[in-house]
Amino acid sequence: MNWSDTRGAIAKALAAAQAEMGHASKSSINPHFRSRYADLASVIDASREALAKHGLCVTQHPHVAPHEVGYRVVVVTEVSHESGEWCLSEVACSIADAKAQSVGAAITYLRRYGYAALVGVAQDDDDGNAASGRVQSAPQ
């Protein structure tokens, strides 16, 4: 994570915004794992109003580059404050091919996790349970 030279105003604004944010609603279903998760829209909806109220905005910058095996997808997420202060974070993953579906899915996934982590939106992630070997029951 990188910060502007000063961070007093942005830290204060982020703390105030986080106090007003709710959890991202688990409104989408992962058909592969038969689990519910908070999609990107839910994560943004949970935070947008509070961020704007405190002079904060979020931008995300994806890019794809050839990698050792396949391609590397990177999403840089930046939170900027009206004071000019900022913080940013980068998340990345590898994909096997550069087909539009593969790239788009990776970008959306990375945007969701990068955004939620940087602004502090809580989300329950069932995808991680399946990846770690824990089995989820079907959504009710």
TAWO-V28709 format. One record per residue. PHI is phi in degrees with one decimal (NA if undefined). PSI is psi in radians with two decimals (999 if undefined). Layout:
phi:PHI psi:PSI
phi:PHI psi:PSI
//
This chain:
phi:NA psi:2.45
phi:-121.0 psi:2.55
phi:-125.3 psi:2.74
phi:-64.6 psi:2.95
phi:-57.8 psi:-0.61
phi:-117.4 psi:2.72
phi:-145.1 psi:0.28
phi:-62.0 psi:-0.83
phi:-70.9 psi:-0.75
phi:-68.6 psi:-0.66
phi:-64.4 psi:-0.74
phi:-64.0 psi:-0.76
phi:-66.9 psi:-0.72
phi:-63.6 psi:-0.71
phi:-62.1 psi:-0.77
phi:-65.3 psi:-0.73
phi:-65.3 psi:-0.75
phi:-63.1 psi:-0.56
phi:-65.4 psi:-0.38
phi:-101.3 psi:-0.20
phi:-77.6 psi:2.53
phi:-97.1 psi:-3.09
phi:-78.8 psi:2.66
phi:-73.8 psi:2.27
phi:-76.2 psi:2.45
phi:-83.7 psi:1.36
phi:-99.7 psi:-0.07
phi:-114.8 psi:2.73
phi:-117.3 psi:2.27
phi:-86.3 psi:1.91
phi:-67.1 psi:-0.46
phi:-69.6 psi:-0.79
phi:-99.1 psi:-0.08
phi:53.9 psi:0.86
phi:-132.6 psi:2.78
phi:-95.0 psi:2.59
phi:-150.6 psi:2.81
phi:-85.9 psi:2.01
phi:-79.5 psi:3.08
phi:-58.4 psi:-0.75
phi:-61.8 psi:-0.70
phi:-65.0 psi:-0.68
phi:-65.0 psi:-0.79
phi:-66.3 psi:-0.76
phi:-59.8 psi:-0.60
phi:-69.8 psi:-0.28
phi:-126.0 psi:-0.38
phi:-55.1 psi:-0.86
phi:-62.9 psi:-0.81
phi:-65.2 psi:-0.71
phi:-62.6 psi:-0.84
phi:-62.4 psi:-0.72
phi:-57.9 psi:-0.55
phi:-105.4 psi:0.37
phi:74.7 psi:0.47
phi:-113.1 psi:2.54
phi:-136.8 psi:2.74
phi:-121.7 psi:2.31
phi:-125.6 psi:2.63
phi:-132.6 psi:2.44
phi:-129.8 psi:1.77
phi:-90.1 psi:2.64
phi:-152.9 psi:2.73
phi:-126.3 psi:2.41
phi:-142.7 psi:2.62
phi:-56.6 psi:2.56
phi:-134.0 psi:3.07
phi:-48.9 psi:-0.88
phi:-126.9 psi:1.80
phi:87.4 psi:-2.28
phi:-135.4 psi:2.72
phi:-112.9 psi:2.20
phi:-104.6 psi:2.26
phi:-126.2 psi:2.38
phi:-125.5 psi:2.12
phi:-98.0 psi:2.19
phi:-110.7 psi:2.26
phi:-124.6 psi:2.30
phi:-105.8 psi:2.17
phi:-116.0 psi:2.53
phi:-112.2 psi:2.67
phi:-59.1 psi:-0.32
phi:-73.7 psi:-0.25
phi:100.5 psi:-0.18
phi:-75.3 psi:2.71
phi:-152.7 psi:2.82
phi:-141.8 psi:2.63
phi:-145.8 psi:2.73
phi:-143.2 psi:2.67
phi:-123.4 psi:2.33
phi:-124.1 psi:2.59
phi:-147.3 psi:2.76
phi:-152.8 psi:2.87
phi:-101.5 psi:2.55
phi:-131.8 psi:2.72
phi:-76.5 psi:-0.56
phi:-139.8 psi:2.95
phi:-104.7 psi:0.47
phi:-66.6 psi:2.58
phi:-54.2 psi:-0.73
phi:-63.3 psi:-0.75
phi:-65.5 psi:-0.80
phi:-65.8 psi:-0.81
phi:-61.4 psi:-0.75
phi:-64.4 psi:-0.74
phi:-65.4 psi:-0.74
phi:-62.6 psi:-0.81
phi:-61.3 psi:-0.77
phi:-60.5 psi:-0.84
phi:-67.7 psi:-0.64
phi:-61.3 psi:-0.77
phi:-60.9 psi:-0.88
phi:-70.7 psi:-0.70
phi:-64.3 psi:-0.77
phi:-63.7 psi:-0.89
phi:-59.7 psi:-0.74
phi:-67.5 psi:-0.72
phi:-73.0 psi:-0.66
phi:-94.1 psi:-0.23
phi:89.2 psi:0.51
phi:-82.9 psi:2.21
phi:-80.7 psi:2.40
phi:-146.5 psi:2.44
phi:-86.9 psi:2.21
phi:-114.5 psi:1.84
phi:-76.5 psi:-0.39
phi:-58.9 psi:-0.68
phi:-65.1 psi:-0.56
phi:-63.6 psi:-0.78
phi:-66.3 psi:-0.70
phi:-65.3 psi:-0.50
phi:-92.9 psi:0.10
phi:94.8 psi:-0.06
phi:-84.9 psi:2.35
phi:-93.8 psi:2.34
phi:-98.2 psi:2.57
phi:-80.0 psi:2.87
phi:-64.6 psi:2.54
phi:-62.3 psi:2.52
phi:-90.7 psi:999
//
